[in-house]
Structure formats: structure tokens, C-alpha cells
Amino acid sequence: MEILLLIFLPLASALIVSLFGKHQQAKTAAFIFSLLSLGLTAYLYTMFNPDAGTQFTVDYPWLSTLGVRFNAGIDGISMLLVMLTNGLVPLIILSTFNHNYKNPGAFYGLVLFMQSGLLVVFTALDAFLFYVGWEAALIPIYFICAIWGGENRIKVNLKFFIYTIAGSLVMLIGIIYMAQQTPDKSFDLQGFYQLSLDAATQRWVFAAFFIAFAIKMPIFPFHTWQPDTYTEAPMAGTMLLSGIMLKMGIYGVIRWLIPVAPLGFAGHKTLIIVLSIIGVVYASLIAFTQKDIKRLVAYSSIGHVGLIAAGIFAWNVHGLQGAMIQMINHGINVFGLFFILDIIIRRLNTRDADRMGGIAKAAPLFAITFLIIVLGTVALPLTNGFIGEFLLLLGIYNYSIWAAVVAGLTIIFGAVYMLRAYQRLMLGSTNEETLVFADIAGTEKAVLFIVCALIIFIGVYPKPLLAISETSTKALFELVQSKISAANVTY
């Protein structure tokens, strides 16, 4: 029953918070409800056995005539994503306490509704339920961006919606086809795993799922919606998109794509690794040229996700473990970066880096927290980003030395453009606006201190996070390897 509470608590919270309407107390209520979800997650973590497979499962008839069941549970892979979701949502809500959104009841209600959809995605053991959660998470972020976004929000949001809904519909076709191939015509995940489809069929099933996941992550060349959407979305929407929502695509690749169509994966993996590495280099080079600080971080996110994708498709335990912990690290770091930018943009009313400089002189505490987040982002040893990128590069190296060399450019390029951005914003001469830049206080200080503490703690002692997913990733790896070996396929 814990899994039902985990999923439906944010949904019920969303309904209650929406009743606050235009009253600003909605943000406080939303924060309290999000803390309840975080407390439940902490309880599940204490009860979770990393070596015991899927736990806290529920399995109830839902649409019986269609073979659909409400089947959900948590293993080591999904546990990390549940922790990320319910850990970041309270921080995202707390980061908005200095904003007064129009109709806050609707805004925070949509945030909590999205949280519920994300949790369905990360716990679903039924493909139809997974699809419902996938779409349920898309609807609220669409309205968050469309109502509270920037000047070009309608045009940009339409592109985002077309991209994501098109990918989702193609995935739905693949899901329906797979369900029809099972003996009992069900959408059960294990039933999908047990199917033995021929290589040609698996290739198109792989393509149907991959398009949806590649758009959501996004992988080059499916990325073109991302920079504009991140820029035009309200900052909390950008945090949700980058910190949590893109993990839906990465999770989908690990949980659904590769195990369901392993022969399709074996046939396409080299192409996708190449596309992922192209994305790493391309996004990094574009980031060099950005004066808009929000777009700079948006492109940096594409580069980091490209490295994660390459690590997954290299397909070894090191790459998988690196992808799992780097999802957590990327979520923490990119949230921290966007919150830093939110503070700067609210203080200076601009996103133009050329109009900034010398902020560290006026706000030293802000500059220190910003530096720690930057160092985590560029994977300095003893910060959280290091262990994830090290494992990812090790996994890619085991696949191809040259692929690892090129993919490793993300560390070099990332260090250059992030440290260069820090220098432009924090150091140098002040101007009339930055001279009176107020240092962080109140909720700003609380959020940034928590983020910096997580960056340092995970960097120094990543073992607890790695231990959560280790058994599950090894089991999934062995499952896929056995299916590929049984088909006598080399790759």
C-alpha cells in the first residue's frame, strides 16, 4: 500500500492546493505537502532492501477487458528516481518563495500533479500505466510553460508539445503491438521481457520507443525544442524539465527500451553512441557562444545527457551504474545552476552575461555557493559529478577507447565554458547594478546550502547511492546479455 500513497499523495495534494486560488499561501501548503512525500520516501528508503528485487508492489485489476492492471513497484533503479523526484520537488517549491505567481493555487497544483505523474513513470510495471504516467507528467508542464512562461512562450511551447506528443504516440503504437504479442494480451513488463521477437520486428519496436525517449532526454538531433523551452519556461518549470523530467527518457531507455528490444538495441547501439557523442561536442561548442546565461546552462545540459546516453548504450555495468548516479547528480547540479541564475535574473532583470561582473565583491556567500555548484557540474574530484562521469567514461572506454576520448571532451569543454561564465558573472569589475547586488538570505540560503551539502557529500561518499542500484542494474544487464546470446547476435 505504500506505493499507492507515494503516487496519490501528490495528486491529492495538487487538488487541495488548487483550491487556494489566488492566495499566496498556496506555496506554503505545496511545500508542506511535498515534505510529506519526502518523508514517505525516506521511510521507503529505510525499508528498502537493495538485494531483494522489486518491492512495495501493488497489482490490481484496472481495465481488465484490455489486459491493463495497476501494477507498480520499486527496485534499485526506480528507487533512485523516486528519491530524486521527491527530493527535488520540495527544493523547487522552496526556491519559488521569492516569486509571486499569478494564480499560485493553479501553479503549485500543477507542480504537484506533475510530481504524481513522474512517480507513476518511475514505478510502473505495466506498460499502459507507464504511458498514462508519461502523458500525465507532460500535461502540467505544458500549462506551466504556456501560462507563466516568457514572451515567446506560445510559439516555443507549441513546438515542445508537438515534439513530445508525436514521440509519445509512436511509443504507444509500439506498446500496443507488444501487448498483442504476449500470450495473455497484457501490458505486463515481465511479459514484454519474456517475448522472443525476431530481429527485424525488434528493430522497429526499438525505433518506436527510442524516438519518444530520445526527444524527452533529449539526444541529438531530437534536441531542438530544448534550449528555447528551457529559456521561455518560468524558472521553476525549467527546473522541473531539466532536473527531473528529462530523466524520464533515460529511465525509459534502461527499464523499457533495451530489455524489451535487445536485438534492436544491438543493431542500433553504435549509431546512437555516435549521435550521443556528437551531441556532447555540439552542445558544448554552442554553449561557448552564449551570452544568455539561461541558454548556456540549457546547452550544457544537452552535453551532460549525451554523455549519460553514450554510457548506457556502451552497455556494461560501469556505464549503467554511472548513468544511475549521474541522473541524481545532474538533477542536483542543474537545479542548483538554474536557481543561481534565477537569483541573478531577479536581482539584475537581465540574462545578458555582458551586463554582469564583480558580483562576488557584493555577495561573497552567493559566489561561494555558486562556485561549489560549478565545480560539481564540471566533475571536480570529491564533488558529486566526478564519480558519475568517471563511471560513464569507464563504461564508454570499455566499448571503445576513441569514443571515450571524444566523449571525454565534455569534461574539458564543460570546465572551460562554466568557469568562463563564472568569471564573467562573479569576478572582474562591478557596474552600477552589480555593485549593490544583495547577498543570499532566507530561503535562498537554505536551498543553496542544501544543494552544496549534497554535492560535497555524494562526491566524498557515493557508496550509499551506488549500492541502491547495483544489484538491479547487474540483473538487468545479465537479462539483456542472455537474450542477445540466445539469439546468437554479436555487437
N, C-alpha and C positions, 0 to 999 in steps of 0.2 A: 504493500500500500504506500510505501514511502515514495515510489516513483510517481504515483498519481498526485500526491501532494506536491512533489517537486514541479510537475508540469502545470498543475491547475492553480497553485498558489499565485503565481504571477498573473494568470488570466483573471482570477477573481480580484486580485489587487488592481488590475487595469480597469475593471468595471467600477470598482469603488472610487478610484482616483478620478475617473472621468466625471463623476458626479460633482466634483469640486468646481467644475466650470471655469470661471474667470478668477477664482480666488487663488492667490499665490501660495496658500497653504498646501496646494496640491503637490508642490515639490517636496515638502517635508513628509507628507503622507507617503509619497512614492519612495522616498529614501528609507523610511521605516519599513515598508513592505519589502523592499529589496534586501534589507538587512535580515529579515525573516528567512528569505530564500537562501541567503548566505549562511545563516545559522543552520538551516536544514542540510546544506551542502557539507558544512563542517561535520555534522553528525554522520552523514553518509560516509565521509572520508574516514572517520574513526571506526566505522563498522565494516569498511571495505577490506576484503582480502585479495591482494593483487594476484594470488596464485589460484584463485577459485573460479575463473571464467566469468560468465555473465551472472550478475547478482541483482537483487531487488526487483526481480522480474514480475510483470503483470501480463496476463494473457486472457482477454475477454472477447467474446463474440461481438462484432460491431456491425458490419454489413455482410451477414452470413451468406446471403444468396450470391454475393460477388466473391466470396472467399477471403474477405477482409476481416482482420482481427485487430483489436487494440493490444498490440504486443510490444512491450518496451522493457528495457533493462539496461544495466550499466556494467561494462567491463573496463579494463585498464585504459583502453583507447578513449572510450566515451567519458570516463571519469575525469580525465584532464580537461576535456572540453566543457563539461558541466562546471568544473571548478573555475575555468576561465570566464564563462558566461556569467555565473552568479557572483564572481569576484569583481568583474569589471563594471557590471551594471550599477552597483551602489556608488562606485567611484565616478562613473559618468554622470549619474544624477547629482552627486555632491559637487562635481565640477561646474554644474549649471546654476549654483545658488546665487551667483552674482548676475545672472540673466533674469529678466522679467519677460517671459514669453507671453505673447498674446494667446489667450485661452489655454492656460497651463494645464487645466484638467485634461483636455484632449491631448496635449503634447506628452505629458508624462504617462497618460493612459496608453498611448501608442507605444511608448518605450517599453512598458511592462508587457503589453501584448506581444511585442516583438520578442521579448525575453522568453515568453512561453513557447512561441514558435521555434525559436532556436533550440530550446531544450527538447522539444519533440524530435527535431532533426538528429540531435546527438544521442538520443536514447532509443529511437525507433528500431524495432526488429521486424517490422512489416513494411514492405516497400510502399504500399499505398499510404500508410501512416507517415512514412518518411516524406512522401510527396506532399501530403497535407501540411506538415510542418514546414517544408521548403517554401510553399506558397504563403503560408501564414506569416512567415518571417519577412517576406517581400512586401506584403500589403502595407504594414505600418510604416516601414522606412520610406516607401513611395510617398505617403501622405506627409511624413515628417519633412522630407525634402521639398515637396511641392508647396506646402503651406508656409513653412518657416525658413525656406532657403533664400538664396540671393536673387539678384535682379534677373538673371537668365535661367532661373530655376525651372520654368515650364518647358523650355526647349531642351535643356540638359536632362531633365527628369524623364521626358518622353523617350529620349534615346536610351537612357538607363532601363526604362520599363520594357521597351521593345527588345533590347538585348536579352534581358533576364527572362522575360516571359517566353520568347522564342526558344531559348535553350531549355526552359522547363518543359515546354510542350513536346520537344523532341525526346527528352528524357522520359516523359510519360508514355510515349509510344513504346519505348524500349521496356519500360516496366510492365505494361500490359502484355506485350509479346512474351516476356519471360514468364509471367504468371500463367499464360496459356500453355506453356511447355511443361509446367510441373504436373505430376500425376493427379493431384487433387485440385488443380486450378487455383492455387492460393498465392498470396503475395509474401509468404514467409521467407525471411532472409536465408535461413538454413536450406530451405527448399531451392532457392536460387543457387546457393553454393553447391548443391548436390547434382545439379544438372550437368549433363555431358553433351554440350552442343558442339557441332563441327566448327572448324577454324573459320570458315567463311561467314557463318552466322555470328560467331563471336566477334568478328571484326566490325560488323555493322552495329551490333549491340554495344560494343565498346565505344564506337563513334557517337551513338545516341546519348550515352551517359556522359562521355567526355566533354561534349560541347557545352552541356549545362554546367558542369563543374569548372571547366576552363574559363567560362565567362565570369563565373562568380569569384574566381580566385584573384585576379584574372591572369591568364597566361598569354604572352604574345602569340598571335596578333589579335586576341579577343579582348584586349585591354582598353580599347579606345574610349569606352564610356567612363572609365575610372577617374582620370585626372579632373575632368570637368565636373563630374558628380561630387567628388570629394571637395572641390573648390566651392561649388554653389550650395552644397548642403549646409545647414546650420552646424555649428561645431560639434554638438552632441550627436547629430546624425552622422557626421564624418567619423567620429569615434566609434560608433556602433558598426558602421560599414567596415572600417579598417581593423578595428580591434577584435571583432567577433565574427561579423557576417562573412568575410572572405574565408574564414576557417571552415565554413560550411562546404565550400568547394574542395578544400584539402581533405577534410574528413570524408567527404563523399568518394574521393579517389581511393582512399585507404580502405574504407569499410565496404563500399559497394562496387566501384568500378573494377579494380584489379582482381578481387576474388571472384566476382561474378563472370567476368570475361577474361580469364587469364591468357587464353590463346590470342585474343585480340590485343591484349596488353603486350604479349611477346612480339607481335608483329608491328606494333606502333611505337614501342618504347624509345628506340633510337631517335625517331623523328621528334618525339615530344621532349626528350632531353635536349636536343638541338634547339628547339623553339624556346625552351625554358632558359637556356644559356644565352640565346640571342636577347631575350627579354632582360636578363641581368645586365648585359652590356648596354643595350639600347636605352633602358630606363636610367641607368647611371649617367650616360652621356647627356641625356636630356636634362637630368637634374642639375648638371653643371651650369646650364644656361639660364636657370630660373631665377628671376628676381622676385616673383610672387612666392612668399615663404610657404604658403599652404600647398601650392602646386609642387614645390620642391620635395616636401615630405610625401606627397601623393606618388610621385615618380620613384622615390626611394623605396616605397612600399612594394611597387611592382618588381623592383630588383630583388628585394629580400624574398618575395614569394616565388620568384623564378628559381632562386637557389633551393628553396624548400621543394618545389616540384621536381627539380633535377635530382635531388637527393632521394625522393620517393621512387622515381622511375628507374634510378640506378638499381633498385630492388635488392637490398641486402639489409641485414638487421641494423647496422650502423646508420645507414641512411634513414630507415624508418624511425629509429629512436631519436635521431637528430631532428626529423620533421616533427615528431610529437612534442619534444621540449621546446623547439623553436616556435611552434604555434603559440605556446604560452608566452615565451619571451617577446615575440613580435607583438602580441596583443598588449603586453605591458608597456613596451617601449614606444610603440606608435601612439598609444593613448597618451602617454606622458608627453611626447613631442607635440601632439595636437593641442593638449592643454596648455603647454608652454606658449604655443602660437596664439591660442585663444586669449591668454593674458596680455600678450604683446599687442594684438589687434584691438582689444578693448581699450587698452591704455593709449595707443597711438592713432587708432582709427585708420590704419593702413596695413596692407600686406606687402608693400614695396620695401624690399631689403635696403634699397639705396637711401631711404629716408630714415634709416636706423643707425645705431652705432653708439658705443660708450655706455650701454645700459648697465653694465657691471659696476660702473662707478656710482650710480644712483641706487642700484638694487643688488647688493653683493650676495644676499641669500638666494635670490632668484637666479643669479648667474651660476652659483654653485650647483643648485639642483638641476639646472639646465645642462651643465657640463656632465654631471653624472649620467643623465639620460642619454646624452650624445655618446658618451663612452660605452654605455650598454648597447646602443644602436650599432656602433662600429666594431663591436665584438672585442673590446679590450679584455685581456685575461683578468680573471676574478670579477668580471661582470657577467650578467646572465646571457648576453648574446654570444659569448665566446664558446661555451660548451655546445650550444646548438649548432653554430656554424662549423665548429671543429668536426662534429659527428657527421654533418651533412657533407662536408668536403672529403672526409674519410670514406664515406659511402660512395661518393662520385669517383674518388681516386681508385677504389676497388673495381669500379666499372671501366674507367679509362683515365690514364694519367693526364692526357691532353685536355679532356673535358674538365678535370679538376683544376688544371692550370687556368683555363679560361673562366670557369665559374668562380674561381678564387679572386678574380678581379673585382667582384662585388665588395670584398673587404677593403681592397686598396682604393677603389673609386669612392666607396661609401665614406671612408675615413677622410678623403680629400674634400668632397663636397659638404659633408656635415661639419667638419672642423672649420672649413672656409666660411660656411654660413654662420657658425658660432662666432667666428672672428668678426664678421661684418656686423652682426647684431649686438654683440656684447662688448667688444673691445673698440679701440680707436677713439676718435673724437666724438664728443657729445654734440647735440644740437638743442634747439630751444625746447623740443618735446621730450627728448630722452634725458635731458638734464634734470627734469622733475619726475622721472619715472618712479612710481611708488613701488616699494618692495612688497613681497608677498606677505599676506597675513590671513588669519581666519581659516576659512575652508580651503583657500588656495594653498596655504602652508600645509594643512593636513593632507590634502591629496598628493602634493609633490613629495612630502616626506614618506608617505606610504609607498609610492612608486619607487623612490630611490632606495628604500629599505629592501624592497623586493628584488631590485636589480642587483644589489650587493649580496643579499642572502642567497639567491639562486646561483649567482656566479661563484660564490665561495663553497656552497654545499648543494649541488644539484641532485644528489643521490635520491632524496625522497620522491622527486618528480619522475626521475628515470625508473625508479623501482615500481611505480604505479603501472606503467605501460609495458614494462619489459616482457612479462610473460605473454600478454595478449599480442604484442607485435611479433614475437617469435612464433606463436601458434599460427597467426595469420600468414606469416612468411612461409612456414612449412606447408600450410594448406595449399597455397598457390604453387609452391615448388612441386608438390606431389601431383597436382593436376597437370602441370606443364610436362613433368617427367612421364606421366602416364600416357600423354598424347605423343611422346617421343619428339618433342619440339626443342630445338636449341635456339639460344638467343644470346 
